[in-house]
Amino acid sequence: AKTVHRNLQMKLVGAAAHVEPDGNGRVLLPASQRGAAGIEKKAVLLGMGNKLELWSEQAHLAKIRETISEEQITEDMLDLKF
């Protein structure tokens, strides 16, 4: 379970990029980040606590359709507050 948690953390945080909004409140996402996320045209912006996640529309749809098995649920997950 610890390895699954670490792998998830690495995937989510390891691809993070710090960006600053321009004068109009827009954020330019580096091409490397767009490529890593597979973003071509449509994207999904998710608020996750004090962070934002940007997903390609296709990847987001695939992720929300996945199910989590009982064996993958950790004690830390049970304590999550939304």
SVG drawing of the C-alpha trace seen along z (x, -y; Angstrom):
<svg xmlns="http://www.w3.org/2000/svg" viewBox="-17 -43 26 49">
<polyline fill="none" stroke="black" stroke-width="0.4" points="0.0,0.0 2.9,-2.3 4.3,-1.8 0.9,-2.6 0.7,-5.8 4.2,-6.8 3.7,-6.1 0.5,-8.2 2.3,-11.0 5.2,-10.9 2.8,-11.0 0.8,-13.8 3.5,-16.0 6.4,-15.0 4.9,-16.6 4.0,-19.8 5.0,-23.2 4.9,-26.6 3.3,-29.2 2.3,-32.8 -0.8,-34.5 -0.2,-37.4 -1.9,-40.8 -5.2,-39.4 -5.1,-36.4 -4.2,-33.9 -1.6,-31.2 0.7,-30.0 1.3,-26.3 4.8,-25.3 4.7,-23.1 6.5,-20.3 3.7,-20.3 1.0,-20.2 2.8,-17.3 3.3,-15.4 -0.4,-15.8 -1.4,-14.9 -3.3,-18.2 -4.1,-18.9 -7.3,-21.0 -9.6,-20.5 -8.5,-20.4 -10.0,-20.0 -8.9,-22.2 -9.4,-20.7 -9.1,-22.4 -7.4,-20.0 -7.1,-21.7 -4.7,-24.6 -3.4,-23.2 -4.8,-23.0 -4.5,-20.0 -4.8,-20.4 -5.7,-17.2 -6.4,-16.4 -10.1,-15.9 -9.6,-12.3 -7.3,-11.4 -9.7,-13.0 -12.7,-11.0 -10.7,-7.8 -9.5,-8.5 -13.0,-9.2 -14.3,-6.0 -11.7,-3.9 -12.8,-2.1 -10.7,-1.7 -10.6,1.8 -11.0,2.4 -7.4,3.6 -6.1,0.3 -7.8,-1.8 -5.4,-2.8 -6.0,-4.1 -4.8,-7.5 -7.5,-7.5 -10.2,-6.7 -9.2,-9.9 -9.5,-12.2 -11.7,-15.2 -13.3,-16.8"/>
</svg>
